[in-house]
């Protein structure tokens, strides 16, 4: 019989599970607090649970605890890039970014990715598997425990397409925001997607209040198809219609992520096309100077082109920011640290 993952259970589910073991309800609450508030790394830390119960839990259930393989710290901005080993030997990345408004952690939702976006290192080796809710949670928990600093914001924007791991990611959001756990407000959680239309519409009806970030990266289907294979399945009209539905159901303003690639999508004609495309939507544009990776020949737009693009959008009444580049000196972009680790291991 396959073992159950206790760290992926809600408090109600955990209570039922321990009840079946003959334990009282308050034991479930104690266990839940150890996992989701005190962020215990091992069952042995749970000193108010009997040794017998701890041994039974370790024997009969999956206990998820990530092991740091590598931690890189940027001397320029304090960004911390973590490489974690999973129980099956796979590795994933997470990033801690420090801002004036609080600490943000960027988590992975899959080992690898199958979306094939041309500018992203995460997808170069394809998809290995989905992460369980506990494995996504553990990225936040280990970082908070390692630094001793509270995590205020979480972005599901690391390796993987979150909506391609729909059930586990939604459960992760509910556990992360549960009052009995870290109680991080759903308004401080951002989920990024390349544009899986049915899942965007499904997410709109979950009753959540997370921010949806669409990886747009082009103002028309023709250019978008050269950057993102998913554009061959879902055209921009269909994707933006799903985004509009998300706003109508949740009232949450959208973010449009736009990676600027020199000579591909960064001229003023494309800025104008982008303004026309999203002008009627409730959202803002986040311009991202693309992170070059050695497997692709994409080049980052220069500062002048980025500023000109930004000014044109602002003249057209579009709310726009340029993402602050953090962790560039430590391979801060999605998939870069994992890819270099895998290459060294293979060599």
C-alpha positions in Angstrom: 0.0 0.0 0.0 1.3 3.4 -1.0 2.3 5.6 2.0 0.3 8.8 2.6 2.1 12.2 2.7 1.2 13.7 6.1 2.6 17.1 5.3 0.3 17.5 2.4 -2.8 16.9 4.6 -5.1 19.6 5.9 -5.7 19.8 9.6 -9.1 18.1 9.2 -7.6 15.3 7.1 -4.8 14.8 9.6 -7.2 14.7 12.5 -9.1 11.9 10.8 -5.9 10.1 10.0 -4.7 10.2 13.7 -8.1 9.3 14.9 -7.9 6.1 12.8 -4.6 5.4 14.7 -6.4 5.7 18.0 -5.0 9.2 18.8 -7.1 12.1 20.2 -7.8 15.2 18.1 -5.4 17.5 20.0 -2.5 15.2 18.8 -3.3 16.1 15.2 -3.2 19.8 16.1 0.2 19.4 17.8 1.6 17.5 14.8 0.2 20.1 12.4 1.8 22.9 14.3 5.2 21.2 14.4 5.0 20.8 10.6 3.5 24.1 9.5 4.3 26.6 12.2 7.4 25.4 14.0 8.7 24.0 10.7 10.3 20.9 12.2 12.9 19.3 10.0 12.5 15.9 11.7 9.9 14.0 13.6 12.4 13.6 16.4 12.0 17.3 17.1 8.4 16.9 18.1 9.0 16.4 21.8 5.4 16.6 23.0 4.5 13.6 20.9 5.2 10.1 22.2 8.2 8.2 20.9 5.8 5.4 19.8 3.6 7.7 17.8 6.7 9.4 16.1 8.1 5.9 15.2 4.8 4.8 13.8 4.4 8.0 11.7 7.9 7.6 10.4 7.3 4.0 9.4 3.8 4.3 7.9 3.8 7.8 6.3 5.9 9.9 4.0 7.9 12.5 5.9 8.9 15.3 3.5 12.0 17.3 4.4 14.2 18.9 1.7 18.0 18.7 2.0 20.0 21.8 0.9 22.6 20.7 -1.7 23.9 24.2 -2.5 23.2 27.7 -1.4 24.5 30.7 -3.3 24.4 34.2 -1.9 24.6 37.3 -4.0 27.2 39.7 -2.6 25.4 42.6 -4.5 21.8 42.3 -3.2 21.7 39.4 -0.7 19.6 37.2 -2.9 19.9 33.5 -1.8 19.6 30.7 -4.4 18.9 27.3 -2.9 19.3 23.9 -4.6 17.3 21.3 -2.7 17.5 17.5 -3.0 14.2 15.6 -2.9 13.7 12.2 -1.4 14.1 10.5 -4.7 17.4 12.2 -5.5 16.0 14.8 -7.9 17.0 18.4 -7.3 14.9 21.7 -7.5 15.6 25.4 -7.0 14.2 28.1 -4.8 15.1 31.7 -4.4 14.9 34.2 -1.5 14.7 37.8 -2.5 14.8 40.6 0.1 12.8 43.7 -0.6 11.9 46.7 1.6 8.3 45.4 1.8 9.4 42.0 3.0 11.0 38.7 2.0 9.8 37.0 -1.1 10.4 33.3 -1.9 10.2 32.0 -5.5 9.3 28.2 -5.5 9.4 25.5 -8.1 6.2 23.4 -8.8 7.8 20.7 -10.9 11.1 18.9 -11.4 11.9 20.3 -14.8 9.2 21.5 -17.2 7.6 20.4 -20.4 6.3 23.7 -21.7 9.4 24.4 -23.8 9.7 28.2 -23.5 12.8 29.1 -25.5 14.4 31.5 -23.1 14.0 29.3 -19.9 16.6 26.9 -18.6 14.0 24.9 -16.6 12.6 23.3 -19.7 15.9 22.2 -21.4 15.8 18.6 -20.0 12.0 18.3 -20.1 9.7 17.3 -17.2 10.8 14.7 -14.7 7.7 14.8 -12.4 5.3 17.0 -10.5 6.1 18.1 -6.9 3.8 17.1 -4.1 2.2 19.9 -2.0 4.6 19.1 0.8 7.6 19.5 -1.5 6.5 22.9 -2.6 5.7 24.0 1.0 9.1 22.7 2.2 10.9 25.2 0.0 9.3 28.0 1.9 9.7 26.3 5.3 13.4 25.4 4.8 14.3 29.0 3.7 12.4 30.6 6.6 14.0 28.2 9.1 17.5 28.7 7.5 17.4 32.5 7.6 15.3 33.0 10.7 13.3 35.6 8.8 9.6 35.5 8.0 8.6 35.0 4.4 6.0 37.6 3.5 5.4 36.9 -0.2 5.5 33.7 -2.3 5.7 33.5 -6.0 5.1 30.2 -7.8 7.3 31.2 -10.6 10.3 28.8 -10.4 10.9 25.7 -12.4 7.8 24.1 -13.8 4.3 25.3 -15.0 2.1 25.5 -11.9 -1.1 24.9 -13.7 0.4 21.7 -15.2 0.5 20.5 -11.6 -2.9 21.9 -10.8 -4.3 19.8 -7.9 -1.0 19.9 -6.0 -0.4 23.6 -6.5 -4.0 24.6 -5.3 -3.6 22.4 -2.2 -0.2 24.0 -1.6 -1.8 27.5 -1.7 -4.6 26.4 0.7 -2.0 24.9 3.2 0.3 27.9 2.9 -2.5 30.4 3.7 -4.2 28.3 6.4 -4.6 30.1 9.7 -3.2 27.0 11.4 0.0 27.2 9.4 2.2 30.0 8.2 -1.0 32.0 7.4 0.5 33.8 4.5 -2.2 35.9 2.9 -3.4 34.6 -0.5 -3.1 38.2 -1.7 0.6 37.9 -1.1 0.8 34.8 -3.3 1.5 35.1 -7.1 1.0 32.2 -9.5 2.7 32.4 -12.9 1.4 30.6 -16.0 2.4 30.4 -19.6 -1.3 30.3 -20.5 -3.1 27.0 -19.9 -6.6 28.3 -20.7 -8.8 25.6 -19.1 -6.8 25.7 -15.9 -6.9 29.5 -15.7 -10.7 29.3 -15.9 -10.8 26.5 -13.4 -8.6 28.5 -11.0 -10.9 31.4 -11.3 -13.6 29.3 -9.7 -11.6 28.0 -6.7 -12.5 30.9 -4.4 -8.9 31.9 -4.0 -7.5 35.4 -4.1 -4.0 34.9 -5.5 -2.5 37.1 -8.1 -2.3 35.6 -11.6 0.8 36.4 -13.7 0.6 35.6 -17.4 3.8 34.9 -19.2 3.0 37.0 -22.3 6.3 37.9 -23.8 4.9 38.9 -27.2 2.2 41.2 -28.5 1.0 38.8 -31.2 0.6 35.0 -31.9 3.3 35.0 -34.6 6.1 36.2 -32.3 4.8 34.3 -29.3 4.9 31.0 -31.2 8.6 31.5 -31.8 9.2 31.9 -28.0 6.6 29.7 -26.4 5.3 26.4 -27.9 2.1 26.7 -25.8 1.0 29.5 -28.2 0.4 26.9 -30.9 -2.3 25.4 -28.7 -3.9 28.5 -27.2 -4.0 31.8 -29.1 -3.7 35.1 -27.4 -7.4 36.0 -27.9 -8.3 32.8 -26.0 -5.7 33.3 -23.3 -6.7 36.9 -22.6 -10.3 36.0 -22.6 -9.5 33.5 -19.8 -7.6 36.2 -18.0 -10.5 38.5 -18.2 -12.7 35.8 -16.7 -10.2 35.3 -13.9 -10.4 39.1 -13.0 -14.2 39.0 -13.2 -14.4 36.1 -10.8 -11.8 37.2 -8.3 -11.4 40.9 -8.6 -7.6 40.4 -8.7 -5.6 42.6 -11.0 -3.4 40.6 -13.4 0.3 40.9 -14.1 1.6 40.5 -17.7 5.2 39.3 -17.7 7.1 40.4 -20.7 10.7 39.2 -21.2 12.5 41.6 -23.5 14.8 39.9 -26.1 17.0 42.1 -28.3 15.8 42.1 -31.9 12.9 39.8 -31.2 10.1 41.6 -29.2 11.6 44.9 -27.9 10.9 47.5 -30.6 8.4 50.4 -30.3 6.1 48.8 -32.9 5.7 45.8 -30.5 5.3 48.2 -27.6 2.4 49.8 -29.4 0.9 46.4 -30.3 1.2 45.3 -26.7 -0.6 48.5 -25.5 -3.5 47.8 -27.9 -3.6 44.2 -26.9 -3.9 44.6 -23.1 -5.3 48.2 -22.9 -8.8 47.0 -21.8 -7.5 44.6 -19.1 -7.2 45.3 -15.4 -3.5 44.6 -14.9 0.0 45.9 -15.2 3.1 44.9 -17.3 6.2 43.6 -15.7 9.1 44.1 -18.1 11.9 41.6 -17.7 15.3 41.9 -19.4 15.8 38.3 -20.5 18.3 36.2 -18.6 20.7 34.8 -21.3 21.4 31.1 -21.1 24.2 29.4 -22.9 21.9 26.9 -24.7 20.1 29.7 -26.5 21.3 32.7 -28.5 18.9 35.2 -27.1 20.4 38.5 -26.0 19.2 40.9 -23.4 17.8 44.2 -24.6 20.0 47.2 -23.7 18.9 49.7 -21.1 17.9 52.3 -23.7 15.6 49.9 -25.4 14.0 48.8 -22.1 13.4 52.4 -21.1 12.0 53.4 -24.5 9.6 50.4 -24.4 8.5 51.4 -20.9 7.9 55.0 -21.8 5.8 54.1 -24.8 3.6 51.9 -22.7 3.2 54.6 -20.0 2.2 57.1 -22.7 -0.6 54.7 -23.7 -1.8 54.6 -20.1 -0.4 51.2 -19.3 0.8 50.6 -15.7 4.4 49.2 -16.1 7.4 48.4 -14.1 10.8 47.0 -14.9 11.7 44.0 -12.8 14.7 44.6 -10.6 17.4 42.2 -11.6 18.2 40.1 -8.5 20.6 37.2 -8.2 22.0 37.6 -11.7 25.6 37.0 -10.3 24.5 33.7 -8.9 22.5 32.3 -11.8 19.2 33.6 -10.3 17.0 32.8 -13.3 14.7 29.7 -13.4 16.6 26.4 -13.9 20.1 27.8 -14.2 21.5 26.4 -10.9 19.8 23.0 -11.4 21.0 22.8 -15.0 24.6 23.5 -14.0 24.4 20.9 -11.2 23.0 18.3 -13.6 25.6 19.0 -16.2 28.4 18.6 -13.6 26.9 15.4 -12.3 26.6 14.0 -15.8 30.2 15.0 -16.5 
